[in-house]
Amino acid sequence: MSDKRKAYQVLTMNTIAFTVCFAVWMMNGVLVTFLVENGVFHWDKAEIGILIGIPVLTGSIMRLPVGVLTDKYGGKIIYTAVMVLSALPMFLMSAATEYWHFVLASLGFGLAGASFAVGIAYTSVWFSKERQGTALGIFGAGNAGAALTSLGAPWLLQYLTDGGKTLDAWRTMPIIYAIVLLAMAAIFFFTTYSKRTEHGRGMTLRQRLAPLKYVRVWRFGLYYFLVFGGFVALAQWLIPYYVNAYTMSIATAGLMASIFSLPSGVIRALGGWLSDKYGARQVMYWVFGTCLLCFIFLCVPRMEITSPGQGIMAEKSGVVEEVSDEAIVVSGREYPLRHESLDRPEESDVLVFPTFAFQQVPLVEVGDHVSKRELLAKGDTQIFFQANVWIFTVLVFIVGILMGIGKAGVYKFIPEYYPQEVGVVGGIVGVLGGLGGFFCPIIFGYLLQSTGIWTTAWMFLFLVTIVSHLWMHSVVRRMMRQNAPTLSRQIEDMDGTDSEAVV
């Protein structure tokens, strides 16, 4: 078989295996929500956030050592080992009865998330630099595994438990996931080929970890913290979000969450192509800018509030002669009152913008003596914002698309700047991105618990996005001043080099 055909076969199997691993990695988002909603276990929001995030923690931390091992031993053997080792704790989760049982099992099967570091390095060695962006984008489409779990796991739980009649049957689902992992490991091992980079043979661990000293690597990690970590967190967090904020069933919430996660995974291939064609930096500018706009709208919660409004003050001194719902009369001078009812549409109606109503409530009675500029009636402004579920879902869909493109954009940077250390650098960036997937649900949980507002999750993501955007822009501006001072107002320099300092 030619190397070209081998490359395509490896890419195909890498992508399928990553899809399976990602589906396994995201299982807690559905399972934990199901167990709590059905009263099988009683965990608070913070504990739920921790359980959702723990597999992501393992997958994140293990990406760096797994990336190093892939550079040293090759992707075929390491990828297979990751899937086999993840299957055992997944199987053992079926016997969990205490919170710490779930914690330990989640730590174990979270290793499946480290498959990304293997796949990135294993895919890169089969393709030229000019085609790596597209190839890595196709591989990254395995993120769609999150959608498979969001869509399939709620249905599977309903089927296994007979619609909730035999709740303890949930224990079959981890067993099924473990069997699928083992089957995928066997298929992968017998349908792929061994290949690894010749660079770095005989290198010490310290030499392999040398890229850790580059600021640029940590900057890429921050980008990935947002576009990948945010994606992983939201793929799981959106299910309890829809259940609580929009009173949906878990199955419906899973379907709605898949609208976010499925396109984000599939579109990653397009992100790779765009990064090859227009450059990763240009792609990231569009991703950050559009995400900021979406997050602004998503930050506004469903609300009905009353705020001080425009009141009525006496234009001159006098005696109150009449007070009614329509007006106040002071010494022959009539002051009309405003009374508007707040328009609350039906849930099925789509209300894009907030509605406002104004009321003026009298503060005086007949016979009162008032002085000039004394307040006769206070003003109340009522504001209603529907946060319609369909508008919310459209915005979430756009964010998912942007994160998918952004994930490919970030990993386009790596083989360009570090062609000989793709596994290590990809592992470092993957660790930082995966940590976003771990910490974000926990942060979301604590923010929700302290404020009671679900949209605080979007507020946090907005903050991370603005920091990432400003950091990237400051680097670009410094590059312009150093390399092309006469073109310092342009976004890109002429040769595409990055002069960021090494620390």
N, C-alpha and C positions, 0 to 999 in steps of 0.2 A: 504494500500500500504506500502511495506517495506521501511525503511529509505534509502536503497541502490537505489531503483527505484526512490524515491523522489529526491535523490541527483542528479541522472542522468537527471531527468526531469527539475530540477531547473537549472542545468548546461546548458541544451539545450536552455531553455527559456532565461536565462541570455545572452547566446551568440547571439541568434537571436535578442533580444532587443538591445544589444550593437551594433550589426551590423546596425540596423535601426538608432540608435542614432548617430553613427559615420557618416553614410551617410548624415544625417541632418547637423551635425556639420561641414562637409566639403563643404557644398553647395556653399558658397561664392566664392570658388576658380574657379568654373565654371561660376556661374551667373555673377559675377563682370567682369570677362574677356569677357564674351559674350556682356554685356551691353557697355563696353568700345570699344571693337572691332567693334561693329555695330553703334557706334556714338550716342547711346541713352543717355549716360552721358559722360562727358569729365573730367576724373580724371587722375592725373599724377601717376607716378610709386609709389611714396611714399604713396599717398592716397589709391591706390590699395592695397599696402602691409598692410596698416592699416585695411582696410575693411576685407581683408583675415584673418588677425590675431585677430580681435576683438572677434569673437565667441570663439576662442581658449582661449582668456584671461578670459572670463566669466567661461568657462568650467574648466579652471585651478584654478582660485581663489576659485570657489565653491567646488572643490574636497575635501578640508580639512573639511569645515563644513558639507558637505554631508557625508563624511566618519565618522565623529563623530556621526551624526544622525543615520547612519546605525548601528554603534555599539550599540547605545542606543535603537532604535526602531525596528531594523530589516530591511532586504533588500527588502522585498516584498512591504511594504507600501511606503518606500522612493523611490525605483525605479519607481513605478507607478506615484508618485507625480512629479518626475523629468520629465518624459515624458509628463504628462499633462501640467505642467507649461511651458515647452518648446514650446508646440504647439501653444499657444496663440500669442506670438510675431512673430512666424514663419508665422502665418496667416496674421498678421498685416503688415508684410513686403510687401505683395502684393499691399498695397496702398502707398508705399514709392515714393516720388517725389523729395526729397532733400537729399543731402549727409547725413545730421544729422538724417534723417529718417532711412536710412540704418544703421547708427551707432547704434541707439537705438534698432532697431529690432535685429541686430546682437548680441548686448549685451544680449538681452533676450533669443533668441533661442540657444545661446552658452551654456546655462545651460545643454543642452543635453550631452555635453562633460563630465559633472560631473558624468554621469552614470557609468563611469569606476570605480570610487572609490566605488560606491555601489556594483557593480558586483564583484570586488575583495574581499571585505569583505563578501558578501553574498555567494560567491562560497566557500571561505575558510572554513566557519563553517560547510559545508557539507562533507568535505573530510579530511582524516588523513594527518598528516605531510608528510608521505612518498609519497602521491599521489597528494599533493597540486601543485607541480610544473607542472605536466601534466595537471591537471584540470584548473589551471590558464592559462596555455598556450592555451588550447582549448578555454576558454572564450575569451582570447585576440585575437583569430582569427577573432573576430568581427571587428577588424581594417580593414578587407576587405570591410567594408562599404564605405571606401574612394574610393575603386576601383569601387563600384557600382555607386557612384556619378560621378566619372571621366568618366565611360563608358556610363551610362544611361542619366545623366543630359544634355550633349550636344545634344544627340539624341532627348530627350524630348523637349528641347528648339527649335530645328529645326522643330519638329512636331507641337508644339503649335503656333509657329510664321509663319507656312507655308513657311519654308525655308527663313525666314527673311522678308517676304512681310508684315506681321502684327506684327511689333516688340513689340507693347504694350501688346501682348498676353503673354509675359514672366511672367506677374503677376499671371498667373494660376499656375506656378510651385510651389511657396511657399505655395499656398493653398493645392496642392496635397501632399506636404511634411507634412503639418500640419495634414491632414486627416490620413495619414499613421501613424504618431506618436500617435494620439489618438486611432486608431485601435489597435496598438501594445500595448498601455498601458492597454486597456481592456482585450486583450488576455492574457497578462502577469499576470494581477491581478487574473484572474480566473483559471490559470493553474499552479500556484506556491504555495509554502507552507511557512508559517512563521517559522523562526528559527533565533535565535541570540545567541551570546556568553553569557555565564553566568558571565564572567569576567567583572568587571567594573560597575556593577549596583550600583547606588548611588554615583558614582565618580563625582567630580566637574569638570568643564571645564578645570581648571588649571591642575588637575591630568591627564585628558585625553590628554592634550597637552604636557605632560612631555617629550615625545620622541623628542621634538624640541631641547632639549639641547644636544643631541648626535651628534657628528661630523659624525658618520657613516651614519646617516640618510641623512645628507646634501650631503655626498659623493655619496650615492645611487641616490639622486636627480640630481646630476650632470650627472651621467651615463644616467639617464632617460631623462634629458634635451637633450642629444644627440640622443639616440636611438628612443625615442618617439617624443620629440619636433621636432627633425630633420625630422622624418618621416611625422608628421602632416604638417610641413611647406612645405616639398618637394611635398607631395601629391597634394598640391594646387599650389605651385610655378612652378612645372614642366609644367603645362598647358600653362601659358604665356611664359615660357622658350622655349618650342617647337614652339609656334606660332611665336615668334620673332627671335630666333636664327636659326630656321630651316624652317621658312616660311610655316608652316603647317596650315591647317584649325583647328578650335577649336575642331571639332569632332575627327579629326585624332590625335590632340594633347592629347585629353582625352583618346583615346585608348592607345597611347604610355605611358601616365602617369599611366594608369592602369597596365602596365607591371611592374611598380615599386610597386604600392600600393597593388595589389591583392595578389601576392605571399608573400609579407611581412606580411600580415594579416594571411593568411592560415598557413604559416610556423611557426607561433608563437607556435603552438601546439608541433612541433618538438623541438623548443627551450626549452619548458617546460620539455619534455622528456630527452633531453640532459643534462639539469640542474639537473634533478633528478639522472641521471646516473653518470655524470662526475663532478658535482659540478658547481655552478653558477660562481665561480671565474675563473675556467678554460675556461668556455664558453666565459666569457667576455674578456679574453686575446685574444682568437681567433677573436672575433668580432672587438675589437679595432685595432688589428694588421692588419687584412685584410682590414678594412675600410680605414686605413691610406694609404695603397697601392693604393686602388681605387681612393681615393681623390687626390692623387698625379697626376694620369693620367687625372682625370676630371678637375683639375685646369688649364690645358693648354687650352687656347681658340683657336678657329678657327682663323688663322692669316696668313698674308703674310707681312713679314717685310724685310727691307734692313739694313744690319749691315756692319760696316767697316771690310774689309777682308785683305788678304795679298797683299801688293803692291809690286812694283819693284823699287829698288834703284840702282843707277849707281855704278858699281864696281870701276870705275876710272873716272877721269875728261875727258872731250872731248866735241865735237860738235855734235849736233843731225843732222844726215844725212837723216833719213827717219822715217816717222811715218805712220803706216797703221793699219788696224784692226787686223793684224796678229802679228806685231812685231814693235819694236822701235830699230833703229840702231844708235849707238853713236860711232863715230870714228872707224867704222869697226866692232864694237862689237854688236851683235844682241841679243835683249831681247824679247823672244816670249811672246805674250799676251794670256791670257785665256778668252774665251768667251763661256759660257755654258748657254743654255736656261732653264728656270725653267719649270719643268714638272707639269702641272696642270691637274689632272685627271678629268674625268666627274663626276658629282655628284653621279651617280649610282655606280661608282667604289669605292672600299674600299681601302683607303690608311691608313695603320696602323701607320707608322712612318713619321716624317717630311721629305720633300725633300729639297735638297740644290742645289744652282747653284752659280757659281763663275764668276765674270767678273772683268777685269782690264781695266780701262779707262785712256788713255794717258793724262798727265798734261803738256807735253812739245810740242813744234813745231819745225819744221825743221829750223836749223840755230841757235837754242838756245845753249848757252854755259852752261854746267852743271859741277858741281863739284862732287868729290867722295862722295858717300852715299846720294846724292840728289835724291828725289823721282821723278821717271820718270812716273809712272802710279799708280793711287790709286786702291785699291781693294774693291770690293763690294760683299758681301755675301747675297744672297736672300734666304729666308727660307719660305717654304709654309707648313702649317699644316692643314689638311682637317677637323679634328675633326668629322670624319664621324658619321652620325646619328646612324648607327647600332652599331658601336663600343661604342658610347656614351650610347646607350640604354642598351647594355649588361652590361656595368659597373654600370649603374644605377640599373639594375635588381639585380646585385650582392649586391649592397649597401642595396637595399630593403630587400633582404633575410637576410642579416646580422643584420639589424635593427630589423626585426621581431624576430630573435633568441635572440638578445640582450634584447628586451623588456621582454621576458619571463625570461631571466637570472636575470635581475634586480629584478623582483617580486618574484623570487625564494628565494632571500635573506630575504625578509620581514617576511614571516611566520616562518623562521628558527630562526631569531634573535629576533623578536617581535611577538611571537605567540598570545599574549593576546591583542595586539594593532594593529592588521592588518588593521582595518579600518582607524585609525588615521595615522599610519605610511604610509600606502598605499595612504592616502589622501595627506600627506605632499609631498611624492615623486611624486605623480601625479600632485600636484600643480607645483612643480619645472619643471617636464617634460612638462606639459602643457604650462608653461610660455615660454618654448623653442619654442613651436608651435606658440605662439603669437609674441614673439620678433624676431624670425628668419625671417619671411617674411618681417617685417619692416626693419631689418638690411639688408636683401637681397636687398630690394628696395632702401635704401639709398646708399649702396655700388654700385649698378648698376647706380644710378643717378649720383654719384660722379665720377665714373670711366668709365662708358659706357661699362663695360665688364661683361657679364652674368656669367662667371665662378668664379667671386668673391664669389658667394654663396658657392662653394666648398672649396674655400680658408678658409672661416670662419669656416666651418664644420671641416676642417682639423685641425685648431687651437684648437677647442673644443675637438676633439678626442685625440690629443696629450697630452693635459692637463689632461684629464680623465685617459688616459693610464698611464701616469707618476705618477699620484696621487695613483692609485690603486697599481702600482708596488712598490712605496715607502712604502705603508702600509704593503704589503706582505713581503718586505725585513725586515721591522722593526719587524714584527711578527716572522720571522725566527730567527732573532738575539735574541729575548726575549724568545721564547718558544722552539726553537730547534737550538741552536747555532752551533752544529756540522753538521747540515743540512742546513745551511744558504744559500747555493747556489741552493736549490730546490725551486720550485714555491709554493708548498703547504706544510703546516705543517701537522703533523701526525693526529691531532684530529680535524682539520678544524675550530678551534676557532679563533676569531678575537679579538685582544687585543687593538684595537684602543681606544685612550683616550676619555674620556667624558669631555665635556666643559659645 
